[in-house]
Amino acid sequence: MKVKYFPDTDTLLVNFSDKRIVETRDLNENVLMEFDDHGRVVSITIEHAKQQTDVTEFTYQLAAG
């Protein structure tokens, strides 16, 4: 998984895999979800990220299992 923030466009990109994107869905006017050919989420793009999220703080936790 890769998370990138682009301050020049205030865009947050979260990539879950490098699979080929075959479909993009607008969740709202600022959030896009992209899917592979099996319907799995490949990435999420959040435009105007400072208004939608707290991009100044990022926490990642991996559950033991």
C-alpha positions in Angstrom: 0.0 0.0 0.0 1.2 3.5 -0.9 -0.1 6.8 0.3 0.9 10.0 -1.5 -0.1 13.6 -0.9 0.3 16.2 -3.6 0.3 19.6 -1.9 0.2 21.6 -5.2 -3.2 20.1 -6.1 -4.3 19.2 -2.5 -4.9 15.6 -3.6 -4.5 12.5 -1.5 -3.9 9.2 -3.3 -4.1 5.8 -1.6 -3.0 2.8 -3.7 -3.8 -0.6 -2.4 -2.3 -2.5 -5.3 -0.8 -2.2 -8.7 -3.6 -4.1 -10.5 -4.9 -2.6 -13.7 -7.8 -0.2 -13.2 -10.9 -1.1 -15.2 -13.6 1.0 -13.5 -13.7 4.4 -11.6 -16.7 5.4 -9.4 -17.4 8.8 -8.0 -18.3 8.5 -4.4 -19.0 12.2 -4.3 -17.6 15.2 -6.1 -14.2 14.9 -4.3 -13.7 11.2 -3.8 -13.0 8.6 -6.5 -12.6 4.8 -6.1 -10.9 2.7 -8.7 -11.4 -1.0 -9.2 -9.7 -3.9 -10.9 -11.5 -6.5 -13.2 -12.5 -8.5 -10.1 -14.2 -5.6 -8.4 -11.5 -5.1 -5.8 -10.4 -1.6 -4.8 -7.2 -0.6 -6.4 -7.0 3.0 -5.2 -8.9 6.0 -3.7 -8.3 9.5 -4.8 -9.4 12.4 -2.5 -9.4 15.9 -4.0 -9.5 18.9 -1.8 -7.9 16.6 0.8 -7.4 19.2 3.5 -11.2 19.8 3.6 -12.0 16.1 3.5 -9.4 14.6 5.9 -6.6 15.5 8.3 -3.7 15.1 5.9 -1.2 16.4 8.5 -1.5 13.2 10.5 -1.1 9.6 9.3 -1.2 6.5 11.4 -0.8 2.9 10.1 -1.5 -0.1 12.2 -1.1 -3.7 11.2 -3.2 -6.1 13.3 -1.4 -9.3 14.5 -3.0 -12.4 13.2 
